[in-house]
Amino acid sequence: MATLKQKLGEDGKAVSPLLPEDVKNYLIDIDGTITDDIPNEEPERMETCAPYPDALDICNKWYEEGHVITFFTSRTEAHREITERWLKKHGFKYQFLLMGKPRGGNYHWIDNHMVRATRFKGKFTDLVLKEKWIEVFES
């Protein structure tokens, strides 16, 4: 995994470190993104669902290129073991698994670091640049 670079704020005090500019920190949802959309209320389906082949290939490609892969899911901690087993069974390479993402969609992420979002619409491919409008804080 890429080494974080230490950074100092304007006051000379340490602030959160950053990844090198050429390394992306991918946060990837599981249900409905790398496999079928399975609700937490039906955990028995989590073990038997198949991965989307293009998702497996692209996620592992990004991992091999040195990017950070974090699966970020609305599944609860009670689903961690079954989720880790499923990821391993299907050969997904990743560094982190974050459970308990808020349910319901319509996410609006506010952060002091650069955030890019890509909405999954049925197929994983290499990413391409497109110009889009975004909401920002008033200057």
Backbone hydrogen bonds in HBPLUS format (Angstrom, degrees):
<---DONOR---> <-ACCEPTOR-->    atom                        ^
c    i                          cat <-CA-CA->   ^        H-A-AA   ^      H-
h    n   atom  resd res      DA  || num        DHA   H-A  angle D-A-AA Bond
n    s   type  num  typ     dist DA aas  dist angle  dist       angle   num
A0005-LYS N   A0018-LEU O   2.59 MM  13  5.17 173.2  1.60 159.0 158.9     1
A0018-LEU N   A0005-LYS O   2.95 MM  13  5.17 154.9  2.02 143.3 145.6     2
A0015-VAL N   A0007-LYS O   3.01 MM   8  5.76 163.2  2.04 147.7 147.4     3
A0009-GLY N   A0013-LYS O   2.78 MM   4  5.51 169.4  1.79 161.7 161.8     4
A0012-GLY N   A0009-GLY O   2.91 MM   3  5.24 162.8  1.94 115.7 119.7     5
A0023-VAL N   A0020-PRO O   3.02 MM   3  5.54 165.3  2.04 123.8 126.1     6
A0068-VAL N   A0024-LYS O   2.95 MM  44  6.27 160.6  1.99 165.6 168.7     7
A0026-TYR N   A0068-VAL O   2.78 MM  42  5.89 135.9  1.98 164.9 166.3     8
A0070-THR N   A0026-TYR O   2.87 MM  44  5.98 152.1  1.94 156.4 165.8     9
A0028-ILE N   A0070-THR O   2.82 MM  42  6.17 163.6  1.85 158.7 164.5    10
A0072-PHE N   A0028-ILE O   2.91 MM  44  5.62 153.9  1.98 125.3 133.6    11
A0033-THR N   A0030-ILE O   3.13 MM   3  5.32 163.6  2.16 123.1 124.7    12
A0034-ILE N   A0030-ILE O   2.94 MM   4  5.18 166.5  1.96 139.2 143.7    13
A0032-GLY N   A0035-THR O   2.81 MM   3  5.51 138.6  1.98 133.6 147.1    14
A0052-TYR N   A0034-ILE O   2.78 MM  18  5.39 162.0  1.81 140.2 141.2    15
A0042-GLU N   A0039-PRO O   2.98 MM   3  5.68 168.5  2.00 123.7 126.3    16
A0045-ARG N   A0042-GLU O   3.10 MM   3  6.00 160.1  2.14 128.0 132.1    17
A0046-MET N   A0043-PRO O   2.95 MM   3  5.19 143.0  2.09 105.8 116.9    18
A0049-CYS N   A0045-ARG O   3.17 MM   4  6.08 133.8  2.40 156.0 162.5    19
A0055-ALA N   A0052-TYR O   2.92 MM   3  5.28 125.4  2.22 109.6 124.3    20
A0056-LEU N   A0052-TYR O   3.14 MM   4  6.51 156.9  2.20 157.7 164.6    21
A0057-ASP N   A0053-PRO O   3.07 MM   4  6.32 168.6  2.08 155.1 157.7    22
A0058-ILE N   A0054-ASP O   2.99 MM   4  6.07 169.8  2.00 148.1 151.2    23
A0059-CYS N   A0055-ALA O   2.90 MM   4  5.87 166.8  1.92 151.7 156.1    24
A0060-ASN N   A0056-LEU O   3.08 MM   4  6.06 163.3  2.11 145.5 150.7    25
A0061-LYS N   A0057-ASP O   2.95 MM   4  6.07 145.3  2.07 140.3 150.6    26
A0062-TRP N   A0058-ILE O   2.91 MM   4  6.18 164.7  1.93 157.9 160.4    27
A0063-TYR N   A0059-CYS O   2.99 MM   4  6.25 158.0  2.04 146.9 153.2    28
A0064-GLU N   A0060-ASN O   2.91 MM   4  6.10 163.0  1.94 147.4 151.6    29
A0065-GLU N   A0061-LYS O   2.93 MM   4  6.19 138.3  2.10 145.5 157.5    30
A0065-GLU N   A0062-TRP O   3.16 MM   3  5.02 126.1  2.47  91.7 105.8    31
A0067-HIS N   A0062-TRP O   3.09 MM   5  5.56 157.9  2.14 158.1 151.1    32
A0066-GLY N   A0063-TYR O   2.96 MM   3  5.31 158.5  2.01 110.7 117.1    33
A0095-GLN N   A0069-ILE O   2.92 MM  26  5.66 160.9  1.96 148.8 154.7    34
A0096-PHE N   A0069-ILE O   3.31 MM  27  6.68 166.8  2.33 149.0 151.5    35
A0071-PHE N   A0096-PHE O   3.01 MM  25  6.37 155.9  2.07 149.5 145.2    36
A0098-LEU N   A0071-PHE O   2.70 MM  27  6.09 162.9  1.73 164.8 170.1    37
A0073-THR N   A0098-LEU O   2.93 MM  25  6.31 165.6  1.95 171.3 172.0    38
A0101-LYS N   A0073-THR O   2.74 MM  28  5.24 171.9  1.75 133.0 130.3    39
A0100-GLY N   A0075-ARG O   2.83 MM  25  5.64 153.8  1.90 161.0 162.6    40
A0079-HIS N   A0076-THR O   2.81 MM   3  5.35 154.8  1.88 114.8 123.2    41
A0080-ARG N   A0077-GLU O   3.08 MM   3  5.08 168.0  2.09 108.8 112.2    42
A0083-THR N   A0079-HIS O   2.98 MM   4  6.04 152.7  2.05 151.0 159.5    43
A0084-GLU N   A0080-ARG O   2.82 MM   4  6.04 165.8  1.84 162.9 165.7    44
A0085-ARG N   A0081-GLU O   2.97 MM   4  6.11 160.7  2.01 149.4 155.1    45
A0086-TRP N   A0082-ILE O   2.98 MM   4  6.11 154.6  2.05 140.1 146.9    46
A0087-LEU N   A0083-THR O   2.93 MM   4  6.17 165.1  1.95 154.3 157.9    47
A0088-LYS N   A0084-GLU O   3.01 MM   4  6.16 162.6  2.04 148.7 153.4    48
A0089-LYS N   A0085-ARG O   2.85 MM   4  5.98 163.8  1.88 150.4 155.5    49
A0090-HIS N   A0086-TRP O   3.13 MM   4  6.27 152.9  2.21 149.1 154.5    50
A0092-PHE N   A0087-LEU O   2.99 MM   5  5.26 154.7  2.05 157.0 154.8    51
A0091-GLY N   A0088-LYS O   3.09 MM   3  5.06 153.6  2.16 102.2 110.5    52
